């Protein structure tokens, strides 16, 4: 008894002898792979046919990699969007106040701030530095002209170009940047174009530093204590 695919056998054999892969023949004729394997197992391919098959396989792998890469990019976009939406939900549930803003600054200071001698934060992210500067001026009523701005850059960067960048980002006069130090240890290594060094904002008011340090220590301990009680209950 002939199989339902029998009328496709000659066409399948012809395609195989032209160097088509089992996958390509299966897609073209809609014949099961198992049937093709039985029909075509004895066919010997010429060097030219083998080359065509190798090229087809290679192109298939390239297409598969491109498709997989695109899938991963799309998945990453979805994860980033989900994270953004979750963050927006948290922020919308917070009643903004001066105390909340100061607490946020204290937690930032925990990671980025100077812990002795002065009140200062250094970072390469202009948003972080604008946040710190805004609070110094609006919350603590500091004179912007008395706030110091320093820069730490890599050896292959142009100091004047970096000063101009940060002056525009922070909306402060260019002459406020007095001190620029280049890291000699970076000699011989090319800097990424997007990197604009580290800006340090120093207000010199030790009282602010002391308050922020006490605030983040007390807050962390309060969370630990309250969660411990909640877990025990």
C-alpha distance (Angstrom), angle and dihedral (degrees) to the residues before:
residue distance angle dihedral
X1 . . .
X2 3.77 . .
X3 3.80 118.5 .
X4 3.77 120.6 -117.6
X5 3.83 88.0 -109.2
X6 3.81 96.9 52.9
X7 3.81 95.3 105.4
X8 3.81 89.0 60.3
X9 3.79 95.3 55.1
X10 3.82 98.1 91.3
X11 3.79 91.2 47.5
X12 3.81 91.0 48.5
X13 3.81 91.4 50.4
X14 3.80 90.7 48.9
X15 3.81 92.6 51.1
X16 3.79 91.8 47.5
X17 3.80 92.0 52.0
X18 3.80 88.2 52.8
X19 3.81 88.8 59.1
X20 3.79 100.1 -99.3
X21 3.79 116.8 153.5
X22 3.79 123.8 -121.2
X23 3.78 88.2 -109.9
X24 3.81 93.0 54.1
X25 3.81 92.2 47.3
X26 3.78 91.2 47.4
X27 3.79 91.2 52.0
X28 3.83 92.6 45.5
X29 3.81 99.0 46.7
X30 3.81 101.7 23.2
X31 3.79 89.2 -130.0
X32 3.83 116.6 148.7
X33 3.80 117.0 -102.6
X34 3.81 91.0 -123.6
X35 3.83 91.6 57.8
X36 3.80 92.0 46.9
X37 3.80 91.0 51.0
X38 3.80 89.6 55.1
X39 3.80 94.3 47.5
X40 3.77 98.8 42.5
X41 3.80 104.9 34.1
X42 3.81 94.6 103.5
X43 3.82 97.7 46.7
X44 3.81 113.1 114.5
X45 3.80 114.7 -152.6
X46 3.80 124.2 -140.8
X47 3.82 119.5 -124.9
X48 3.80 89.2 -101.3
X49 3.78 91.7 50.8
X50 3.79 91.0 48.1
X51 3.81 89.9 50.7
X52 3.79 90.8 51.9
X53 3.80 89.8 49.1
X54 3.81 92.2 49.4
X55 3.80 91.2 49.2
X56 3.79 91.0 48.5
X57 3.79 91.1 49.4
X58 3.80 91.0 47.7
X59 3.78 92.3 49.8
X60 3.78 89.0 48.5
X61 3.78 91.3 53.7
X62 3.79 91.2 48.5
X63 3.79 91.1 50.9
X64 3.80 90.6 46.7
X65 3.80 91.4 51.4
X66 3.82 91.4 48.5
X67 3.79 90.4 48.9
X68 3.82 92.0 48.0
X69 3.80 91.5 47.6
X70 3.79 91.0 51.3
X71 3.80 90.4 48.8
X72 3.80 91.5 52.5
X73 3.82 91.0 48.3
X74 3.79 90.8 51.4
X75 3.79 91.4 47.9
X76 3.79 90.4 50.5
X77 3.81 90.4 51.6
X78 3.79 89.6 52.3
X79 3.81 91.9 49.4
X80 3.80 91.7 48.4
X81 3.79 91.3 48.8
X82 3.80 90.7 49.3
X83 3.81 91.0 49.8
X84 3.81 90.5 49.7
X85 3.80 92.3 50.2
X86 3.81 91.4 49.0
X87 3.81 90.5 49.7
X88 3.81 90.9 49.5
X89 3.81 89.7 51.7
X90 3.81 91.1 53.2
X91 3.80 92.0 47.1
X92 3.81 92.7 48.1
X93 3.81 89.5 54.0
X94 3.81 91.7 56.0
X95 3.78 119.1 89.5
X96 3.80 102.0 -139.4
X97 3.80 115.6 -130.7
X98 3.80 139.5 150.5
X99 3.80 89.2 -98.6
X100 3.81 92.5 54.3
X101 3.79 91.3 48.7
X102 3.80 91.7 49.1
X103 3.80 90.7 48.8
X104 3.80 89.6 51.1
X105 3.80 89.0 51.9
X106 3.81 90.7 49.0
X107 3.83 91.4 54.2
X108 3.80 89.9 47.7
X109 3.79 89.0 49.4
X110 3.80 89.8 52.3
X111 3.79 89.4 65.9
X112 3.79 104.4 27.9
X113 3.80 109.6 21.7
X114 3.80 133.2 100.1
X115 3.79 109.3 -104.0
X116 3.81 99.2 -158.8
X117 3.79 140.2 30.0
X118 3.78 100.2 15.1
X119 3.80 146.9 9.4
X120 3.79 106.6 -97.0
X121 3.79 142.3 137.6
X122 3.79 128.4 -162.1
X123 3.80 124.7 -162.6
X124 3.80 142.2 144.3
X125 3.82 93.5 -136.5
X126 3.83 112.2 92.7
X127 3.82 91.3 -156.4
X128 3.80 91.6 59.5
X129 3.79 91.1 48.3
X130 3.82 93.6 47.7
X131 3.81 88.4 51.6
X132 3.81 92.4 52.0
X133 3.80 93.1 44.8
X134 3.80 93.2 48.5
X135 3.80 92.0 53.9
X136 3.80 93.0 46.8
X137 3.79 90.1 54.5
X138 3.81 101.9 36.2
X139 3.79 104.3 29.5
X140 3.80 100.9 33.4
X141 3.82 95.9 29.4
X142 3.81 94.3 -130.8
X143 3.80 121.2 169.2
X144 3.85 107.1 -110.9
X145 3.81 89.2 -145.0
X146 3.81 89.8 62.4
X147 3.80 94.8 52.7
X148 3.80 115.9 99.6
X149 3.80 124.7 -138.2
X150 3.82 122.0 -161.6
X151 3.79 130.8 176.5
X152 3.80 132.7 -148.3
X153 3.79 112.1 -164.4
X154 3.79 140.4 167.0
X155 3.78 121.1 -94.6
X156 3.82 95.2 -108.8
X157 3.82 94.7 53.2
X158 3.81 125.3 100.2
X159 3.85 108.5 -117.9
X160 3.80 93.9 -152.1
X161 3.79 92.7 49.9
X162 3.81 92.0 49.7
X163 3.82 92.0 46.6
X164 3.79 90.0 51.9
X165 3.82 91.1 49.7
X166 3.81 94.3 52.5
X167 3.80 94.1 41.7
X168 3.81 89.2 57.3
X169 3.81 94.2 42.3
X170 3.80 93.0 51.5
X171 3.81 96.1 33.6
X172 3.80 93.6 -128.2
X173 3.82 130.2 132.4
X174 3.78 115.1 -84.3
X175 3.79 91.6 -127.2
X176 3.83 90.3 64.7
X177 3.83 88.1 77.3
X178 3.78 102.8 83.0
X179 3.79 104.1 151.2
X180 3.81 125.0 53.6
X181 3.80 121.4 168.3
X182 3.80 124.5 -171.5
X183 3.79 118.9 -150.2
X184 3.81 106.3 -124.8
X185 3.78 89.4 -165.5
X186 3.82 89.4 73.2
X187 3.83 93.2 62.8
X188 3.79 112.7 132.1
X189 3.80 94.6 21.0
X190 3.79 120.5 103.0
X191 3.79 117.0 -126.2
X192 3.79 120.9 -133.0
X193 3.84 110.2 -109.1
X194 3.82 91.0 -125.7
X195 3.80 93.5 57.9
X196 3.82 112.3 95.2
X197 3.77 100.8 175.6
X198 3.79 129.4 -107.2
X199 3.79 120.4 -60.0
X200 3.80 118.9 -152.9
X201 3.79 119.9 -158.6
X202 3.79 113.0 -161.6
X203 3.78 122.3 -177.8
X204 3.81 96.4 174.8
X205 3.82 92.4 -139.1
X206 3.80 105.1 132.1
X207 3.82 92.6 -173.5
X208 3.79 91.3 67.6
X209 3.80 91.4 51.4
X210 3.80 92.3 50.5
X211 3.79 92.3 50.4
X212 3.81 93.2 48.3
X213 3.80 92.6 48.9
X214 3.82 91.9 50.4
X215 3.81 90.1 45.2
X216 3.80 96.8 53.8
X217 3.82 92.7 42.4
X218 3.81 93.0 50.1
X219 3.81 92.6 44.1
X220 3.80 94.0 50.5
X221 3.80 91.4 48.4
X222 3.81 91.6 46.9
X223 3.79 92.0 53.7
X224 3.81 91.4 47.8
X225 3.81 92.5 48.9
X226 3.81 95.8 45.7
X227 3.78 94.0 46.0
X228 3.80 90.6 47.4
X229 3.81 90.1 54.9
X230 3.81 91.0 46.0
X231 3.81 92.0 50.9
X232 3.80 92.1 47.7
X233 3.77 90.8 51.6
